[in-house]
């Protein structure tokens, strides 16, 4: 108390003397002075409390406070962190409603799905828990909603009055032997951005004698009329096999090739092609129409001559129809004063029939589009065609190239296989293959395929699901799924699945 009185009289400018010292001695034990001193201390504490409340509020307002950016059309969930400010309580955050977001004050969480991109200032309304008046204050925090990358791409419809116009997107479903199929072809963002046509094409068709065919083609983006090249390659090919006599002949060859005691479920592709007469040029007439693709002579331990002859017949039957596709493309080019390069396109197809000994699966491919089959128990996956990628392929190849037919490796482009059953048979263009598998070696990686199938089942950013069980709307589901975003991959996308 004595020190308190000394400090107090000094504050009021009273000079210290013997009189002041005696006065202090007499007042030290004064109850009234003590009561007044306690009141002063309490008032000081109240003042300090108010100061601390104000100081903590200002510190909260000045602290750099980050609220993570949101992404347009994507679910957003952000938990506010107030660990450094235990006495601060947030009641609301203004300007969220217009963004499609909400704030939960109990959980301290911002959530929702913003509709459009943009930036704004969020007004965080808060109070200090020790403030008996609970006076509200506002902290301003900048907030950004990033654009959906898809929105940066224009979607300009192609001109329906242009030569060889075709729909930008198309999808269909149906039966394929005793199974079903779904296929969709979607114009890539790079084409849509410039109002160009979809260059991919497909054809799925039931054929005589219980056969069915699925063909997919990827027209070259650099070719001015690739869209027609891919259409001819697929649709003309399917019509070529829509021939009773031809399919009866294939039936007989397949029965000779696959005997009832055959143990192997896959036939190796060890055929050789005799060098055809033509020089490498854009003239399809330089390709010999009389040469056959002959398999090499078997060793004594290999297949007997009947099976060798059947194999040769199968491969040459397929070869002649593929050659007819090339000839048709050449005729189209000449009739329209174009070069074959103007119609450049890849081509893959598979012919399938169910025999008493299993499913016969005949395949062919030129270019960088894969054909894969997944076993009935989903434990094995095989690539059924040669891929023109990497060092082996030397780059992209097209069915329009005459040199394809004179290359000694031509026989390796055909495969003859049989299976007791399968769960899925898949054909795709590189618009699917590149973003989903990236490299060729992943095409026979079961784990990569499991990830791909999970993706189809809805495990993706868009939660887009292709339902193979309840498949009433499966073709539209597949078309929607194919709108996925993958940076740097904006090519046309075509995917056919037999299941």
RAHUMO-V964825 format. One record per pair of residues at least 12 apart in sequence whose C-alpha atoms are under 10 Angstrom apart, sorted by the first residue. I is the first residue (numbers start at 1). J is the second residue. D is the distance in whole Angstrom. If there is no record, write none. Layout:
i = [I,I]
j = [J,J]
d = [D,D]
This chain:
i = [1,1,1,1,1,1,1,1,1,2,2,2,2,2,2,3,3,4,4,4,5,5,5,5,5,5,5,5,5,6,6,6,9,49,49,50,50,50,52,53,53,53,53,53,53,53,54,54,56,56,56,56,56,57,57,57,57,57,57,57,57,57,57,58,58,59,60,60,60,60,60,60,60,61,61,61,61,61,61,61,62,62,63,64,65,65,65,65,65,65,65,66,66,66,66,66,67,67,67,67,67,67,67,67,67,68,68,68,68,69,69,69,69,69,69,70,70,70,70,70,70,70,70,70,70,70,70,71,71,71,71,71,71,71,71,71,71,71,71,72,72,72,72,72,72,72,72,72,72,72,72,72,72,72,73,73,73,73,73,73,73,73,73,73,73,73,74,74,74,74,74,74,74,74,75,75,75,75,75,75,75,76,76,76,76,76,76,76,77,77,77,77,77,77,77,77,78,78,78,78,78,78,79,79,79,79,79,79,79,80,80,80,80,80,81,81,82,85,86,86,87,87,87,87,87,88,88,88,88,88,89,89,89,89,89,89,89,89,89,89,90,90,90,90,90,90,90,90,90,90,90,90,90,90,91,91,91,91,91,91,91,91,91,91,92,92,92,92,92,92,92,92,93,93,93,93,93,93,93,93,93,93,93,94,94,94,94,94,94,94,95,95,95,95,95,96,96,96,96,96,96,96,96,96,97,97,98,98,98,99,99,99,99,99,99,99,99,99,99,100,100,100,100,100,101,101,101,102,114,114,115,115,115,116,116,116,116,116,117,117,117,117,117,117,118,118,118,118,118,119,119,119,119,119,120,120,120,120,120,120,121,121,121,121,121,121,122,122,122,122,122,122,122,123,123,123,123,123,123,124,124,124,124,124,124,125,125,125,125,126,126,148,149,149,149,150,150,150,150,150,152,153,153,153,153,153,153,154,154,154,154,154,154,154,155,155,155,155,155,155,155,155,155,155,156,156,156,156,156,156,156,156,156,157,157,157,157,157,157,157,158,158,158,158,158,158,158,158,159,159,159,160,162,163,163,164,164,164,164,164,164,165,165,165,165,165,165,166,166,166,166,166,166,166,167,167,167,167,167,168,168,168,168,168,168,168,168,168,168,168,168,168,169,169,169,169,169,169,169,169,169,169,169,169,170,170,170,170,170,170,170,170,170,170,170,170,171,171,171,171,171,171,171,171,171,171,171,171,171,171,172,172,172,172,172,172,172,172,172,172,173,173,173,173,173,173,173,173,173,173,174,174,174,174,175,175,175,175,175,175,176,176,176,176,176,176,176,176,176,176,176,176,177,177,177,177,177,177,177,177,177,177,178,178,178,178,179,179,179,179,180,180,180,180,180,180,181,181,181,181,181,181,181,181,181,181,181,181,182,182,182,182,182,182,182,182,182,182,182,182,182,182,182,182,183,183,183,183,183,183,183,183,183,183,183,183,183,183,183,183,183,183,184,184,184,184,184,184,184,184,184,184,184,184,184,184,184,184,184,185,185,185,185,185,185,185,185,185,185,185,185,185,185,185,185,185,186,186,186,186,186,186,186,186,186,186,186,186,186,186,186,187,187,187,187,187,187,187,187,187,187,188,188,188,188,188,188,188,188,188,188,189,189,189,189,189,189,189,190,190,190,190,190,190,191,191,191,191,192,192,192,196,196,197,197,197,197,197,198,198,198,198,198,198,198,198,198,198,199,199,199,199,199,199,199,199,199,199,199,199,199,199,199,199,199,199,200,200,200,200,200,200,200,200,200,200,200,200,200,200,200,200,200,200,200,200,200,201,201,201,201,201,201,201,201,201,201,201,201,201,201,201,201,201,201,201,201,201,202,202,202,202,202,202,202,202,202,202,202,202,202,202,202,202,202,202,202,202,203,203,203,203,203,203,203,203,203,203,203,203,203,203,204,204,204,204,204,204,204,205,205,205,205,205,205,206,206,206,206,206,207,207,207,207,207,207,207,207,207,207,208,208,208,208,208,208,208,208,209,209,209,209,209,209,209,209,209,209,210,210,210,210,210,210,210,211,211,211,211,211,211,211,211,211,211,211,211,212,212,212,212,212,212,212,212,213,213,213,213,213,213,213,213,213,213,213,213,213,213,214,214,214,214,214,214,214,214,214,214,214,214,214,214,214,214,215,215,215,215,215,215,215,215,215,215,215,215,215,215,215,215,215,215,216,216,216,216,216,216,216,216,216,216,216,216,216,216,216,216,216,216,216,216,217,217,217,217,217,217,217,217,217,217,217,217,217,217,217,217,217,217,217,217,217,217,217,218,218,218,218,218,218,218,218,218,218,218,218,218,218,218,218,218,218,218,218,218,219,219,219,219,219,219,219,219,219,219,219,220,220,220,220,220,220,220,220,220,221,221,221,221,221,222,222,222,222,223,223,223,223,223,223,223,224,224,224,224,224,225,225,225,225,225,225,225,225,225,226,226,226,226,226,226,226,227,227,227,227,228,228,228,228,228,228,229,229,229,229,229,229,229,229,229,229,229,229,229,229,229,229,229,230,230,230,230,230,230,230,231,231,232,232,232,232,232,232,232,233,233,233,233,233,233,233,233,233,233,233,233,233,233,233,234,234,234,234,234,235,236,236,236,236,236,236,237,237,237,237,237,237,237,237,237,238,238,238,238,240,240,240,240,241,241,241,246,247,249,249,249,250,250,250,250,250,251,251,251,251,252,252,252,253,253,253,253,253,253,253,253,253,254,254,254,254,254,254,254,254,254,254,254,255,255,255,255,255,255,256,256,256,256,256,256,257,257,257,257,257,257,257,257,257,257,257,257,257,258,258,258,258,258,258,258,258,258,259,259,260,260,261,262,264,264,264,265,265,265,265,265,265,265,265,266,266,266,266,266,266,266,267,267,267,267,267,268,268,268,268,268,269,269,269,269,269,269,269,269,269,269,269,270,270,270,270,270,270,270,270,271,271,271,271,271,271,271,271,271,271,271,271,271,271,271,271,272,272,272,272,272,272,272,272,272,272,272,273,273,273,273,273,273,273,273,273,273,273,273,273,273,274,274,274,274,274,274,274,274,274,274,274,274,275,275,275,275,275,275,275,275,275,275,276,276,276,276,276,276,276,276,276,276,276,277,277,277,277,277,278,278,278,278,279,279,279,280,280,280,280,280,280,280,281,281,281,281,282,282,282,282,282,282,282,282,283,283,283,283,283,283,283,284,284,284,284,284,284,284,284,284,284,284,284,284,285,285,285,285,285,286,286,286,287,287,287,287,287,287,287,287,288,288,288,289,289,289,290,291,291,291,292,292,292,292,292,292,292,293,293,293,293,293,293,293,293,293,293,293,293,294,294,294,294,294,294,294,294,295,295,295,295,295,295,295,295,296,296,311,311,312,314,314,314,314,315,315,315,315,315,315,315,315,315,316,316,318,318,318,318,318,319,319,319,319,319,319,322,322,322,322,322,323,323,323,323,323,325,325,325,326,326,326,326,326,326,326,327,327,328,329,329,329,329,329,329,329,330,330,339,340,340,340,340,341,341,341,342,343,343,343,344,344,344,344,344,345,345,345,345,345,345,345,345,346,346,346,346,346,346,346,346,346,346,346,346,346,347,347,347,347,347,347,347,347,347,347,347,347,348,348,348,348,348,348,348,348,348,348,348,348,348,348,348,348,349,349,349,349,349,349,349,349,349,349,350,350,350,350,350,350,350,350,350,350,350,350,350,351,351,351,352,352,353,354,354,354,354,355,355,355,356,357,357,357,358,358,358,358,358,359,359,359,359,359,359,360,360,360,360,360,360,361,361,361,361,361,361,361,361,362,362,362,362,362,362,362,363,363,363,363,363,363,363,363,364,364,364,364,364,364,364,364,364,364,365,365,365,365,365,365,365,365,365,365,365,365,365,366,366,366,366,366,366,366,366,366,366,366,366,366,366,366,367,367,367,367,367,367,367,367,367,367,367,367,367,368,368,368,368,368,368,368,368,368,368,368,368,368,368,368,368,368,369,369,369,369,369,369,369,369,369,369,369,369,369,369,369,370,370,370,370,370,370,370,370,370,370,370,370,370,370,370,371,371,371,371,371,371,371,371,371,371,371,371,371,372,372,372,372,372,372,372,372,372,372,372,373,373,373,373,373,373,373,373,373,373,374,374,374,374,374,374,374,374,374,374,375,375,375,375,375,375,375,376,376,376,376,376,376,377,377,377,378,378,378,378,378,378,379,379,379,380,380,380,380,380,381,381,381,381,381,381,381,381,381,382,382,382,382,382,383,383,383,383,383,383,384,384,384,384,384,384,384,384,384,385,385,385,385,386,386,386,386,386,386,387,387,388,388,389,389,390,390,422,422,423,423,424,424,424,424,425,425,425,425,426,426,426,426,426,427,427,427,427,427,428,428,428,428,428,429,429,429,429,429,429,430,430,430,430,430,430,431,431,431,431,431,431,431,431,432,432,432,432,432,432,432,432,432,433,433,433,434,434,434,434,435,435,435,435,435,435,435,435,436,436,436,436,436,436,436,437,437,437,453,454,455,456,456,456,456,456,457,458,460,460,461,461,462,462,462,462,462,463,463,464,464,464,464,464,464,464,464,465,465,465,465,466,466,466,466,468,478,478,478,478,479,479,479,482,482]
j = [24,25,27,28,29,30,33,34,37,21,24,25,27,28,29,24,28,24,28,37,20,21,23,24,25,27,28,33,37,20,21,24,24,130,131,130,131,132,130,87,88,127,128,129,130,131,128,131,85,86,87,88,128,85,87,88,126,127,128,136,137,138,139,137,139,85,82,84,85,88,126,138,139,124,126,137,138,139,140,141,139,140,139,141,80,81,82,139,140,141,142,80,81,141,142,143,79,80,81,110,122,141,142,143,144,80,143,144,145,119,142,143,144,145,146,101,111,112,113,114,117,118,143,144,145,146,147,113,114,115,116,117,118,144,145,146,147,148,149,99,100,113,114,115,116,117,118,144,145,146,147,148,149,151,100,112,113,114,115,116,117,145,146,147,148,462,112,113,114,115,146,148,461,462,101,111,112,113,114,461,462,101,102,110,111,112,113,114,101,102,103,109,110,111,112,113,103,108,109,110,111,112,103,104,107,108,109,110,111,105,107,108,109,110,108,109,108,128,128,129,127,128,129,130,131,126,127,128,129,130,105,106,108,125,126,127,128,129,134,136,103,104,105,106,108,124,125,126,127,128,136,137,138,139,103,104,105,106,108,124,125,126,127,136,104,105,108,123,124,125,126,138,105,110,122,123,124,125,126,138,139,140,141,121,122,123,124,125,138,140,120,121,122,123,124,110,111,112,114,120,121,122,123,143,112,114,114,115,116,112,113,114,115,116,117,118,119,120,145,112,113,114,115,116,113,114,115,114,145,146,145,147,148,145,146,147,148,151,144,145,146,147,148,151,143,144,145,146,147,142,143,144,145,146,140,141,142,143,144,145,139,140,141,142,143,144,138,139,140,141,142,143,144,137,138,139,140,141,142,136,137,138,139,140,141,137,138,139,140,138,139,485,485,486,487,189,483,484,485,486,193,189,190,191,192,193,194,189,190,191,192,193,194,195,187,188,189,190,191,192,193,194,195,196,168,189,191,192,193,194,195,196,197,191,192,193,194,195,196,197,187,191,192,194,195,196,197,198,195,196,197,197,197,225,228,197,225,226,227,228,231,196,197,198,225,227,228,197,198,199,201,227,228,231,185,186,187,197,198,185,186,187,188,191,192,195,196,197,198,199,200,492,184,185,186,187,188,197,198,200,479,492,493,494,183,184,185,186,187,198,201,202,475,476,479,494,183,184,185,186,202,474,475,476,477,478,479,494,495,496,184,185,204,473,474,475,476,478,479,496,204,471,472,473,474,475,476,496,497,498,204,205,475,498,204,205,206,212,498,499,204,205,206,210,211,212,213,214,352,353,498,499,206,207,210,211,212,213,352,353,354,498,210,353,354,499,423,424,498,499,424,468,471,497,498,499,204,214,424,425,426,468,474,475,496,497,498,499,204,426,466,468,471,474,475,476,477,478,479,495,496,497,498,499,202,203,204,214,216,426,427,428,474,475,476,478,479,494,495,496,497,498,201,202,428,474,475,476,477,478,479,480,481,482,493,494,495,496,497,198,199,200,201,202,216,428,429,431,478,479,482,492,493,494,495,496,198,199,200,201,431,478,479,480,482,483,491,492,493,494,495,199,200,431,482,483,490,491,492,493,494,200,431,482,483,489,490,491,492,493,494,483,485,489,490,491,492,493,221,488,489,490,491,492,221,490,491,492,490,491,492,221,227,221,225,226,227,492,218,219,221,226,227,228,230,491,492,493,217,218,219,220,221,223,224,225,226,227,228,229,230,231,345,491,492,493,216,217,218,219,220,221,226,227,228,229,230,231,234,345,346,429,431,491,492,493,494,215,216,217,218,219,226,227,228,229,230,231,232,233,234,235,345,347,429,492,493,494,214,215,216,217,218,230,231,232,233,234,235,238,347,348,349,427,428,494,495,496,215,216,217,231,232,233,234,235,236,237,238,239,349,496,216,234,235,238,349,350,496,235,238,239,241,242,351,238,241,242,351,352,238,239,241,242,243,244,247,351,352,353,241,242,243,244,245,246,247,248,242,243,244,245,246,247,248,250,251,353,247,248,251,352,353,354,355,241,242,247,248,250,251,351,352,353,354,355,360,238,241,242,350,351,352,353,354,234,237,238,239,241,242,349,350,351,352,353,361,362,363,234,235,237,238,348,349,350,351,352,363,425,426,427,496,497,498,230,233,234,235,237,238,347,348,349,350,351,363,364,365,371,427,428,496,230,231,233,234,235,346,347,348,349,350,365,369,370,371,427,428,429,494,495,496,229,230,231,232,233,234,235,345,346,347,348,349,365,366,367,368,369,398,399,427,428,429,494,230,231,233,234,344,345,346,347,348,367,368,369,398,428,429,430,431,491,492,493,494,231,233,342,343,344,345,346,347,398,429,492,341,342,343,344,345,346,396,397,398,342,344,345,491,492,341,342,343,344,339,340,341,342,343,344,345,338,341,342,343,344,333,338,339,340,341,342,343,344,345,340,341,342,343,344,345,346,342,343,344,345,329,332,342,343,344,345,325,326,328,329,330,332,333,340,341,342,343,344,345,346,347,399,400,329,343,344,345,346,347,399,343,345,325,326,328,329,332,343,345,322,324,325,326,328,329,343,344,345,346,347,348,349,399,400,325,346,347,348,349,325,321,322,324,325,328,329,321,322,323,324,325,326,328,347,349,321,325,349,351,321,322,324,325,318,321,351,317,317,313,314,317,310,313,314,317,318,314,353,355,360,310,313,314,306,307,309,310,311,312,313,314,317,307,310,311,313,314,355,360,362,416,417,418,307,310,355,356,357,360,306,307,308,309,310,311,303,304,305,306,307,308,309,310,311,312,313,314,416,307,310,311,357,358,360,416,417,418,307,357,356,357,357,357,417,418,419,358,359,360,416,417,418,419,420,360,361,415,416,417,418,419,311,415,416,417,418,412,414,415,416,417,295,384,385,386,411,412,413,414,415,416,417,295,296,298,409,411,412,414,415,293,294,295,296,297,311,312,315,408,409,410,411,412,413,414,415,293,294,295,296,297,407,408,409,410,411,412,291,292,293,294,295,296,405,406,407,408,409,410,411,412,291,292,293,294,295,405,406,407,408,409,410,411,288,291,292,293,405,406,407,408,409,410,288,289,290,291,292,293,403,405,406,407,408,289,290,291,405,406,402,403,405,406,402,403,406,401,402,403,404,405,406,407,340,401,402,403,330,339,340,341,400,401,402,403,327,330,339,340,400,401,402,323,326,327,328,329,330,331,340,400,401,402,403,405,326,327,330,331,402,402,403,406,323,326,327,402,403,404,405,406,323,405,406,320,323,324,320,316,320,406,312,313,315,316,317,319,320,312,313,314,315,316,317,319,320,405,408,410,411,308,309,311,312,313,315,316,411,308,309,311,312,313,315,316,411,308,312,415,416,411,362,414,415,416,362,363,364,411,412,413,414,415,416,411,414,351,362,363,364,414,364,405,410,411,413,414,347,364,365,399,405,399,400,402,404,405,347,399,400,340,398,399,400,401,402,405,400,402,400,341,342,343,344,345,399,400,343,400,400,399,400,401,402,398,400,401,400,398,399,400,397,398,399,400,401,366,367,396,397,398,399,400,401,365,366,367,368,369,388,396,397,398,399,400,401,429,364,365,366,367,368,369,370,397,398,399,400,429,363,364,365,366,367,368,369,370,371,385,386,399,413,427,428,429,362,363,364,365,366,369,370,371,385,427,362,363,364,365,371,384,385,414,415,416,425,426,427,363,364,416,417,418,418,418,419,420,421,418,419,420,420,418,419,420,417,418,419,420,421,417,418,419,420,421,422,416,417,418,419,420,421,373,384,415,416,417,418,419,425,384,385,414,415,416,417,418,384,385,386,413,414,415,416,417,384,385,386,410,411,412,413,414,415,416,384,385,386,387,388,397,398,399,410,412,413,414,415,385,386,387,388,393,396,397,398,399,400,401,404,410,413,414,385,386,387,388,389,393,395,396,397,398,399,429,430,385,386,387,388,389,390,393,395,396,397,398,428,429,430,433,434,440,385,386,387,388,389,396,427,428,429,430,431,432,433,434,494,383,384,385,386,387,388,426,427,428,429,430,432,433,440,443,383,384,385,386,387,425,426,427,428,429,443,496,497,384,385,424,425,426,427,428,443,444,449,497,419,422,423,424,425,426,427,444,497,498,421,422,423,424,425,426,444,446,449,499,419,420,421,422,423,424,425,419,420,421,422,423,424,421,422,423,422,423,424,446,449,450,446,447,450,422,444,445,446,449,422,424,425,443,444,445,446,447,449,425,443,444,445,446,426,440,441,443,444,445,413,414,415,416,417,425,426,427,444,412,413,414,415,409,410,412,413,414,415,413,440,413,440,439,440,439,440,498,499,498,499,496,497,498,499,496,497,498,499,495,496,497,498,499,494,495,496,497,498,493,494,495,496,497,491,492,493,494,495,496,489,491,492,493,494,495,482,489,490,491,492,493,494,495,482,484,489,490,491,492,493,494,495,493,494,495,486,488,489,491,484,485,486,487,488,489,490,491,448,449,451,452,455,486,489,449,451,452,466,466,481,468,477,478,481,482,481,481,481,484,484,485,480,481,483,484,485,481,484,477,478,479,480,481,482,483,484,477,478,480,481,478,479,480,481,499,494,495,496,497,493,494,495,494,495]
d = [9,10,9,6,8,10,9,7,8,9,7,8,8,6,9,9,10,10,10,8,10,10,10,7,10,9,8,9,9,9,9,8,10,9,9,9,8,10,10,9,10,10,7,9,7,7,8,9,8,10,8,8,8,9,9,8,9,8,7,10,8,10,9,10,9,9,9,9,7,8,10,10,8,9,10,9,8,5,8,9,8,9,10,9,9,9,10,9,9,7,9,9,9,8,8,9,9,8,10,9,10,8,8,7,9,10,8,8,9,9,10,6,5,6,7,10,10,10,8,7,9,10,8,7,5,6,9,8,7,9,9,7,10,8,5,5,6,6,9,9,10,7,5,6,5,5,9,10,6,6,5,5,9,9,10,10,6,6,5,7,9,10,10,9,7,9,8,6,7,8,10,8,8,8,10,8,6,5,8,10,10,8,10,8,5,5,6,8,9,10,10,7,6,4,7,9,10,9,6,5,6,10,10,10,8,6,5,7,9,10,9,6,6,8,8,9,9,9,9,9,8,6,5,7,9,7,6,5,6,9,8,10,9,9,5,6,6,7,10,10,10,10,6,9,8,7,6,4,7,9,9,10,9,10,9,9,6,9,9,8,6,6,8,9,8,7,9,8,6,5,7,10,9,9,6,6,5,6,9,9,9,10,10,9,6,5,6,8,10,10,8,7,6,7,9,9,10,10,9,9,9,7,9,10,10,10,9,9,10,9,8,5,7,7,9,9,10,9,9,6,6,5,6,9,6,6,9,10,7,10,9,10,10,7,8,7,8,10,8,5,5,5,7,10,9,6,5,7,7,7,6,4,6,8,10,9,6,5,7,9,10,6,6,4,6,9,10,8,6,5,6,6,10,10,6,6,5,7,9,10,8,5,5,6,7,6,5,7,9,6,8,10,8,10,9,8,9,9,7,10,9,7,8,10,8,6,9,8,9,9,7,4,8,8,10,10,7,9,9,5,5,8,7,10,10,10,9,5,6,6,4,8,10,10,7,9,9,5,8,8,10,9,8,9,5,5,6,9,8,8,8,10,10,9,9,9,8,10,8,6,10,10,7,9,10,8,9,7,7,9,10,8,9,9,10,9,9,8,8,8,7,5,9,9,8,10,9,6,6,9,10,10,8,6,5,6,9,10,8,10,8,10,10,10,9,6,5,7,9,10,9,10,9,9,8,9,6,4,6,8,10,9,5,7,10,8,7,9,10,10,6,9,9,10,9,5,8,10,9,10,9,9,9,9,7,6,9,9,10,10,9,10,10,9,10,9,9,10,9,9,8,8,7,10,9,6,8,9,9,9,7,9,8,10,7,7,7,10,8,7,7,10,10,10,8,9,9,9,7,6,10,9,10,8,6,5,9,9,9,9,10,10,10,9,7,6,4,6,9,10,10,9,9,7,6,10,10,8,10,8,6,5,7,8,8,9,8,10,10,10,9,9,9,7,10,8,8,7,6,4,6,9,9,8,10,10,7,8,9,6,6,9,10,8,8,6,6,7,9,8,10,7,7,8,10,10,9,10,9,7,8,7,6,4,7,9,7,10,8,9,9,10,7,9,7,8,9,6,5,6,9,8,8,10,10,9,9,7,5,7,9,9,8,10,9,9,5,4,4,6,10,9,10,9,5,7,8,10,10,10,9,6,6,8,9,8,8,8,9,10,9,10,10,10,9,9,7,9,9,9,9,9,6,10,10,9,6,9,8,6,5,7,7,9,10,8,6,4,8,8,7,8,9,9,7,9,8,6,4,6,9,10,8,7,9,9,6,8,10,9,9,8,9,9,6,7,7,8,6,5,7,8,10,7,9,9,5,5,9,9,7,9,10,10,9,10,9,7,8,6,4,6,9,8,7,10,9,6,7,10,9,10,9,10,10,8,9,8,5,7,9,8,10,9,6,6,9,9,7,10,9,9,9,9,9,8,9,10,9,9,7,9,10,8,10,9,10,8,10,10,8,9,7,5,7,8,8,9,10,10,9,6,7,5,9,9,6,8,10,9,7,9,10,6,7,10,8,9,9,10,10,9,6,8,9,9,9,8,10,10,9,7,6,5,8,10,10,9,9,9,8,6,5,7,10,10,9,7,10,8,9,7,6,5,6,9,10,9,10,8,10,10,8,8,6,6,7,9,10,10,10,8,8,9,9,10,8,5,8,8,8,7,6,4,7,9,10,10,10,10,8,10,9,8,9,8,6,9,8,6,5,6,9,10,8,10,10,7,7,7,8,8,8,9,5,8,9,7,6,10,6,5,4,6,9,10,9,9,10,8,10,10,10,9,7,9,6,9,10,10,9,6,5,7,9,8,9,8,9,9,6,8,9,10,8,9,8,9,10,10,7,6,4,6,9,9,10,9,9,9,8,6,5,8,9,10,8,10,9,9,9,9,9,8,10,8,10,9,6,5,6,6,8,9,8,5,7,9,10,9,10,10,9,5,5,8,10,10,9,6,5,6,6,10,10,8,9,8,9,9,9,7,9,9,10,10,10,7,10,9,9,9,9,8,4,6,6,9,10,9,9,10,8,8,5,7,8,10,10,9,8,9,8,7,9,9,10,9,10,6,8,8,8,10,10,8,8,7,9,10,8,9,9,10,7,8,8,10,10,10,9,7,8,10,7,7,10,8,6,10,10,10,9,10,10,9,10,7,9,8,9,9,8,9,8,10,9,9,9,9,8,7,8,9,10,9,9,10,8,10,10,10,9,9,5,7,9,7,6,10,9,7,8,9,7,9,8,10,9,10,10,9,9,9,10,9,10,7,6,9,9,6,9,9,10,10,7,5,8,8,5,6,10,10,9,9,8,9,10,8,10,9,10,9,8,9,8,9,7,9,9,9,8,9,9,10,10,10,7,5,6,8,10,10,9,7,5,6,8,10,7,6,6,8,9,10,7,8,8,9,10,10,10,7,6,8,7,6,8,10,7,7,10,10,7,7,10,9,8,7,4,6,9,9,8,9,9,8,8,5,6,9,9,10,7,6,5,6,10,9,6,7,7,5,8,9,8,5,6,7,9,9,8,7,5,6,6,6,9,7,7,6,7,9,10,8,8,6,9,9,9,10,9,10,9,9,5,7,6,10,10,6,9,9,7,9,10,9,7,5,8,9,9,10,9,10,7,8,8,9,7,8,7,8,8,6,5,9,10,8,10,10,8,6,7,9,7,6,8,8,7,6,9,10,8,9,8,10,9,7,9,7,6,9,9,6,9,9,8,8,6,10,10,10,8,9,10,9,8,10,10,9,10,9,7,9,10,7,8,10,9,9,8,8,9,9,9,10,10,8,9,9,6,9,8,9,7,9,10,7,6,10,8,10,10,9,8,7,9,9,9,6,9,8,8,8,7,9,8,6,10,9,10,8,9,10,10,8,10,9,9,10,8,9,10,10,8,10,10,7,8,8,9,10,10,9,9,8,8,9,9,9,9,10,8,9,9,10,8,9,9,10,9,10,8,10,8,9,9,10,6,6,8,8,10,9,10,10,10,10,7,9,10,9,7,9,8,10,10,6,8,10,9,7,8,9,9,9,7,9,6,7,6,8,9,8,10,8,5,6,7,9,8,6,5,7,8,10,8,7,5,6,8,10,9,8,6,6,7,9,8,10,9,7,6,10,9,8,6,4,6,8,9,7,8,7,8,10,10,10,8,9,9,8,6,6,7,10,10,10,8,9,8,5,4,7,9,8,9,10,10,9,10,9,10,9,6,9,10,10,9,10,9,9,9,9,9,10,9,9,8,8,7,10,6,5,5,7,8,5,5,6,7,9,7,6,4,7,9,10,10,9,8,6,5,6,8,10,9,10,7,6,5,6,9,6,7,10,8,6,5,7,8,8,6,8,10,10,9,5,5,7,9,9,6,6,7,9,10,10,9,10,9,6,7,9,8,7,7,7,10,8,6,6,6,10,10,8,9,7,10,10,8,6,5,8,9,8,5,5,6,8,9,9,10,8,5,5,6,10,9,9,6,8,9,9,7,7,9,10,9,9,9,7,8,9,10,7,6,5,6,9,9,7,10,10,7,8,6,8,7,10,8,6,6,7,8,10,8,9,8,6,5,6,9,9,7,6,5,7,9,9,10,10,6,8,8,6,5,7,9,8,8,10,10,10,7,8,6,4,6,9,10,10,9,9,6,6,5,6,8,10,9,9,10,8,9,7,5,6,7,9,9,8,6,4,4,8,9,8,7,8,7,9,9,10,9,7,10,10,10,8,9,6,10,10,9,10,8,6,7,6,10,8,10,8,6,9,9,10,10,10,7,6,10,9,9,7,9,9,10,10,10,10,8,6,7,7,10,10,7,6,8,9,9,8,10,10,9,8,9,9,9,8,8,6,10,7,5,5,8,6,5,7,7,6,5,6,9,8,6,5,7,9,8,6,4,6,9,9,8,6,5,7,9,9,8,8,7,8,10,9,7,7,5,5,4,7,9,8,10,9,10,9,8,6,7,7,9,10,9,10,10,7,9,10,9,6,9,9,6,9,10,9,9,9,7,9,9,10,8,10,8,9,10,9,9,10,8,7,9,10,9,9,8,8,9,9,8,9,7,9,9,10,7,8,10,7,5,9,9,9,6,8,9,7,6,9,9,7,8,10,8,10,10,9,9,9,8,9]
